[in-house]
């Protein structure tokens, strides 16, 4: 049976652990704020490059490009984005489980993997997977240079016909409590994004702008039915075909960068939630240990009192 000293040692140990989890929660909260700022800061660039890309696509005679070429998906490339550390709940486990399900669903196709994150790399390697490329220590500080390197590798493999489709599996950041697991197709680039010019205006209207406000760079013709946005009248110094061909890889860069930013923010949110839960569980455990310790101490005191009373009674008799 544990003694009072054993309980005191256990309570002291749990309190030390509680201090560590509380500190990790605050660190994750600070990193989450910076990650959120990175996600928000990247959105205007992504919208801007998409707007110019659509404008250029509407002016070229043909939109043929290696990154737009669609062919039967016999060979796939999967970019698995996980964290480099644990202690973030089921964040890494969910991504790896989704990747495993994807491999099983496409078992008849040849699959290559790019691992972005140590946890995913280690787990998939133990399961016998080989990698076309590995990128470690990418979630702590997401840099555009790393995203561009991954994007260049993806584009090179697709242009050389080494793969016929590229997918990314990652956690998308929604809020502190919710991270949405996503499987997104990176290549070939969907031609639909080059057609829908009204998407940005619709997004900003949904975010609370007045009906009369339009997205920057989008013109509106008065009196036209439905007030449909028109293409921006850009002046291009270089041939439009060269600009269009140069914008597609940049668009892919921005998409890979966004995926990495979303995953990093989701990881910090998951870690903050996990550490907050661990801190509260430690407090409950301390209360339970303290109650058990007090019961043992009370029983010990009661036993001593009974012995004293019994001794006094036997002495007087």
C-alpha angles and dihedrals in degrees: 000000000000116000128222089261090055091052093048091051091048093049091049090051093050091048090054090050090048091055090052094049091047091052091048089051092055092046091050090049091054092048091047091057091053091046091051090051089052091052092049093045092053095053099075091052092049092049092045096051090046091052093051091044091055091048091051092046090055091056103045119091093227130015094209111145134148091245091054096047112117121205137157109295102238096139121039135193117206122196107205111197115196137146128273094227138041132224091091102109117241094338097114095031093057093052093048091047091051090048090051090050090050091052090050093049091051097039091131091060130072109253129197123187135214111196118209105183135035098245094056092043094052096046096046091045090055087053092056101261122147122207135227088205140352128212118187132187093024101127099059093063116007111212127189090224090063092047090050091051091052091045092050091051091050093047092047093053092046095046091050090051092241087131133022100205138019124208133181123210114197146130114267117213114238103156139321093285100036130059116174118216109225139187106199128185111229101174139070090036110237109251088213092077089063092057107043103082094162095062097091093047090049091051094052091046089053089051091062109273120147116265090247094055119094132195114270112273094020116112128207127208113222116233094016113133111262092003090253114195116248131215116275112253098234121179110225120202094188125054109284092232092059092048092050092049091049095047096056095065089045090052089052089050091054092048093051090046090051091050091052093047092049091049093049093050091047091050094052090047091050091048092049091050092046093049092047089053091047091051092052092046090051090054091052091047091051090052091051093048091047091052092050091047092051091050091054092046091049091049090050092050091047090051092051092049091051090051092050093048091046091050092049091049093050091048094054095045 
